[in-house]
Amino acid sequence: MIDWIKSLPAFVWVEGHPALVGWLAAASVLTLILSAILVPVIVSRMRADYFMSDRDPERMFASQHPVIRWIGLILKNIFGIILFLVGIVMLATPGQGILTVFVGFMLIDFPGKRKLELFLIRFSVIHRAIDWIRKKAGRQPLQLPEK
């Protein structure tokens, strides 16, 4: 190997931490596999009119006991944050980074989320990818409101 490459700080760091690099590689492969399974499942189970009406995030578990409702909302947000962060990592590693970020983002509840969701879904690369997954699952394409 060329000597100047061996002197790069990143190369020196990798050589000095073989166990950590192995764990990071395993985590990367695991997130690739999980995102390849979970993202299509979540996207294909979305209602076609998901973006057509305003929704109250608490309505998702409205018929449940208040304790179950809050646990469900908390777990949904934690899962969304995890998917969002994993998607950001996958932007630089193998995986469906953009879709994973988008799906994680859709699960998180925060003020102004609706406007940001609609802004993002209107990017043709995201919309086409989601509709392609839905078509493969035998589902209708997503309906979007007029701008």
C-alpha positions as CSV (number, residue, x, y, z in Angstrom):
1,M,0.0,0.0,0.0
2,I,1.1,3.5,-0.6
3,D,2.9,4.9,2.5
4,W,1.0,8.2,2.6
5,I,-2.3,6.4,2.9
6,K,-1.0,4.6,6.0
7,S,-0.2,7.9,7.6
8,L,-3.7,9.3,7.2
9,P,-5.4,9.9,10.6
10,A,-8.5,7.8,9.6
11,F,-6.3,4.9,8.6
12,V,-4.3,5.1,11.8
13,W,-7.5,5.2,13.8
14,V,-9.0,2.2,12.0
15,E,-5.8,0.2,12.6
16,G,-5.9,1.1,16.3
17,H,-9.5,0.0,16.8
18,P,-10.1,-3.3,15.0
19,A,-12.8,-4.5,17.4
20,L,-14.8,-1.2,17.2
21,V,-14.5,-1.2,13.4
22,G,-15.8,-4.8,13.4
23,W,-18.8,-3.8,15.5
24,L,-19.5,-0.8,13.4
25,A,-19.4,-2.9,10.2
26,A,-21.7,-5.5,11.8
27,A,-24.1,-2.7,12.9
28,S,-24.0,-1.3,9.3
29,V,-25.0,-4.6,7.8
30,L,-27.7,-5.1,10.5
31,T,-29.2,-1.7,9.7
32,L,-29.1,-2.4,6.0
33,I,-31.0,-5.6,6.5
34,L,-33.5,-4.1,9.0
35,S,-34.2,-1.1,6.8
36,A,-34.6,-3.3,3.7
37,I,-37.3,-5.1,5.7
38,L,-39.0,-2.5,7.8
39,V,-39.1,0.5,5.5
40,P,-41.1,-1.3,2.8
41,V,-43.5,-2.8,5.4
42,I,-44.2,0.6,6.9
43,V,-44.6,2.3,3.5
44,S,-46.9,-0.4,2.1
45,R,-49.1,-0.3,5.2
46,M,-49.7,3.5,5.0
47,R,-53.1,4.6,3.9
48,A,-53.1,6.0,0.4
49,D,-54.8,9.1,1.8
50,Y,-52.2,9.6,4.6
51,F,-51.3,13.0,3.3
52,M,-54.8,14.2,2.4
53,S,-56.1,15.1,5.9
54,D,-54.8,16.6,9.1
55,R,-54.4,14.1,11.8
56,D,-54.1,14.3,15.6
57,P,-51.1,12.2,16.6
58,E,-52.9,11.2,19.8
59,R,-55.8,9.8,17.8
60,M,-53.7,6.8,16.8
61,F,-54.3,5.1,20.2
62,A,-57.5,7.1,21.1
63,S,-59.6,4.0,21.9
64,Q,-57.0,2.6,24.3
65,H,-56.6,3.1,28.0
66,P,-54.7,6.3,28.7
67,V,-51.7,4.4,30.0
68,I,-51.6,2.2,26.9
69,R,-52.1,5.3,24.6
70,W,-49.2,7.1,26.1
71,I,-46.9,4.1,26.1
72,G,-47.8,3.5,22.4
73,L,-47.1,7.2,21.5
74,I,-43.8,7.1,23.4
75,L,-42.7,3.9,21.7
76,K,-43.8,5.2,18.3
77,N,-41.7,8.3,18.8
78,I,-38.7,6.4,20.1
79,F,-38.9,4.0,17.1
80,G,-39.2,7.0,14.8
81,I,-36.1,8.7,16.3
82,I,-34.1,5.4,16.0
83,L,-35.1,5.1,12.3
84,F,-34.3,8.7,11.6
85,L,-30.8,8.4,13.2
86,V,-30.1,5.1,11.4
87,G,-31.3,6.6,8.1
88,I,-28.8,9.5,8.6
89,V,-26.0,7.0,9.2
90,M,-27.1,5.1,6.1
91,L,-26.7,8.2,4.0
92,A,-23.0,7.5,4.3
93,T,-23.2,3.7,4.6
94,P,-25.0,1.0,2.6
95,G,-28.8,1.2,2.9
96,Q,-31.9,3.1,2.0
97,G,-30.9,6.2,3.9
98,I,-33.3,8.8,2.4
99,L,-36.4,6.5,2.8
100,T,-35.4,5.4,6.3
101,V,-35.0,9.1,7.4
102,F,-38.4,9.9,5.9
103,V,-40.2,7.0,7.5
104,G,-38.5,7.7,10.9
105,F,-39.5,11.3,10.5
106,M,-43.1,10.4,9.8
107,L,-43.3,8.5,13.1
108,I,-42.0,11.3,15.2
109,D,-44.6,13.9,16.6
110,F,-43.6,17.5,16.8
111,P,-45.1,20.9,15.9
112,G,-44.9,21.8,12.2
113,K,-44.3,18.2,11.2
114,R,-47.2,18.2,8.7
115,K,-45.9,21.0,6.6
116,L,-42.4,19.5,6.5
117,E,-43.8,16.1,5.6
118,L,-45.7,17.5,2.6
119,F,-42.6,19.5,1.6
120,L,-40.4,16.3,1.6
121,I,-42.9,14.0,0.0
122,R,-43.2,16.4,-3.0
123,F,-39.5,15.6,-3.9
124,S,-40.0,13.4,-6.9
125,V,-37.2,10.9,-5.8
126,I,-38.9,10.2,-2.5
127,H,-42.5,10.1,-3.9
128,R,-41.5,7.8,-6.8
129,A,-39.6,5.5,-4.4
130,I,-42.5,5.2,-2.0
131,D,-45.0,4.7,-4.8
132,W,-42.8,2.0,-6.4
133,I,-42.7,0.1,-3.0
134,R,-46.5,0.5,-2.7
135,K,-47.0,-0.8,-6.3
136,K,-44.8,-3.9,-5.5
137,A,-47.0,-4.5,-2.5
138,G,-50.2,-4.2,-4.5
139,R,-51.2,-0.9,-2.9
140,Q,-52.5,2.3,-4.4
141,P,-50.1,5.2,-4.9
142,L,-50.1,7.9,-2.3
143,Q,-52.5,10.8,-2.8
144,L,-51.1,14.3,-2.3
145,P,-53.1,17.5,-1.7
146,E,-52.8,20.3,-4.1
147,K,-50.1,22.8,-3.2
